[in-house]
Amino acid sequence: MIYARSRLYELVSVAGGWQHRTRPRFAETIRASSAPTRGGAAALSEFEAMVLMAVGYFQPVARGELSKIFGKEVSRDTIGALRGAGFIGSGPRSPTAGAPYTYVTTSHFLSAFGMETLRDLPNIEDLEEAGLLIRHAAKEETSFTGDVETEEDDG
């Protein structure tokens, strides 16, 4: 038993399987001795990480839906970077007009972020309470029919 504790790695249950992982006490030494790679979670830009988070919470989700969430275009390059890193994959075609592709997270996503299942994602309300997420109220588009009354200035 003492012999197993002295190992640099441990066997961990992740994403429905098992994975050899470096023991946390050796992480800094290994990090300092290795060059960063694109496949690691730390290699994501802030926007890529935000898009990945949105896919995690709202999957299956189309690129157009992601663009609505962020209020700006989510580029094919961003999706390609997340796919290339192995964090997202293709989901079912959306039932909306044009049947766009949707995206879902992969088992690599679960593994990279130390989760067994998507149920391990933090609750959105908990993230807000911790100050890690601020949801902005979405502007509701209202369509009017008929005449619209406006107030006039008194002068």
C-alpha positions in Angstrom: 0.0 0.0 0.0 2.8 2.4 0.8 4.4 1.6 -2.6 1.1 2.7 -4.4 1.1 6.0 -2.6 4.6 6.9 -3.8 3.5 6.6 -7.4 3.3 9.8 -9.5 -0.1 8.8 -10.8 -3.4 7.5 -9.5 -6.3 5.7 -11.2 -9.4 7.9 -11.3 -13.0 7.2 -12.4 -13.8 9.7 -15.1 -16.6 9.9 -17.7 -17.8 6.4 -17.2 -14.3 4.9 -17.4 -10.9 5.0 -15.8 -7.9 7.3 -16.3 -4.4 7.4 -15.0 -3.8 10.9 -13.7 -0.9 12.7 -12.2 -1.2 13.1 -8.4 -2.1 16.7 -7.6 1.1 17.2 -5.5 3.2 16.6 -8.6 1.2 18.8 -10.9 3.2 22.0 -10.6 6.5 20.2 -11.3 5.1 18.5 -14.4 3.5 21.8 -15.6 6.7 23.7 -15.2 8.7 21.1 -17.2 6.3 20.7 -20.2 5.4 23.1 -22.9 1.7 24.1 -23.3 -0.3 22.2 -25.8 -3.5 23.1 -27.7 -5.3 20.0 -26.3 -5.2 21.3 -22.7 -8.0 23.3 -21.1 -5.6 26.2 -20.4 -5.0 26.7 -24.1 -8.5 28.0 -24.7 -9.1 31.7 -25.2 -11.6 33.4 -22.9 -14.2 33.4 -25.6 -13.6 29.8 -26.5 -14.0 28.8 -22.9 -17.3 30.8 -22.7 -18.6 29.1 -25.8 -17.6 25.7 -24.4 -19.4 26.5 -21.2 -22.6 27.4 -23.2 -22.4 24.2 -25.2 -22.0 22.3 -21.9 -25.1 23.8 -20.4 -27.4 24.1 -23.5 -26.4 21.1 -25.6 -27.4 20.1 -28.2 -27.0 23.7 -29.4 -26.6 25.2 -32.9 -24.0 27.8 -33.8 -26.8 30.3 -34.5 -28.2 29.7 -31.0 -24.7 30.3 -29.5 -24.5 33.6 -31.5 -27.8 34.7 -29.9 -26.6 33.8 -26.4 -23.5 35.9 -26.8 -25.1 38.7 -28.9 -22.3 38.4 -31.5 -21.3 35.9 -34.2 -19.7 32.7 -32.9 -17.3 31.9 -35.8 -16.8 28.6 -37.5 -13.1 29.1 -36.4 -14.2 29.1 -32.7 -16.3 25.9 -33.2 -13.4 24.4 -35.2 -10.9 25.1 -32.4 -13.2 23.5 -29.8 -13.7 20.5 -32.1 -10.0 20.3 -32.8 -9.2 20.3 -29.1 -11.7 17.4 -28.7 -14.1 19.2 -26.4 -17.1 19.3 -28.7 -18.5 17.1 -31.4 -21.5 17.0 -33.7 -24.9 16.5 -32.2 -28.3 15.8 -33.8 -29.5 18.1 -36.6 -31.6 20.9 -35.2 -35.4 20.6 -35.9 -35.4 24.3 -36.9 -35.5 25.6 -40.5 -32.5 24.5 -42.5 -31.7 21.7 -40.0 -28.4 23.2 -38.8 -25.7 21.1 -37.1 -25.8 21.1 -33.3 -22.8 20.6 -31.0 -22.4 18.6 -27.8 -19.6 18.0 -25.4 -17.4 14.9 -25.6 -16.0 12.5 -23.1 -12.7 14.4 -23.5 -14.5 17.5 -22.2 -15.7 15.5 -19.1 -12.2 14.1 -18.6 -10.3 17.4 -19.1 -12.5 19.1 -16.5 -12.6 16.2 -14.0 -16.3 15.3 -14.4 -18.0 12.0 -14.4 -21.2 13.2 -16.1 -22.7 16.5 -17.2 -24.6 16.5 -13.9 -21.3 17.4 -12.3 -21.4 20.8 -14.0 -21.8 23.6 -11.4 -25.4 24.9 -11.0 -25.7 28.2 -12.9 -27.2 29.9 -9.8 -24.2 28.8 -7.7 -21.9 30.3 -10.3 -23.8 33.6 -10.1 -23.7 33.6 -6.3 -20.0 33.0 -6.3 -19.6 36.0 -8.7 -18.2 33.8 -11.5 -21.1 34.5 -13.9 -23.3 37.4 -14.5 -26.3 36.8 -16.7 -27.5 39.9 -18.5 -31.3 40.2 -18.9 -32.1 39.4 -22.5 -33.8 42.2 -24.4 -37.2 41.0 -25.4 -38.3 41.8 -28.9 -41.9 43.0 -28.9 -43.9 43.3 -32.1 -46.7 45.8 -32.1 -49.8 45.6 -34.2 -51.8 48.7 -34.9 -51.0 52.2 -33.7 -48.3 52.8 -31.1 -49.0 55.7 -28.7 -46.1 57.8 -27.6 -45.8 60.5 -24.9 -45.1 64.0 -26.1 -42.9 66.4 -24.3 -44.6 69.4 -22.7 -42.1 71.7 -24.1 
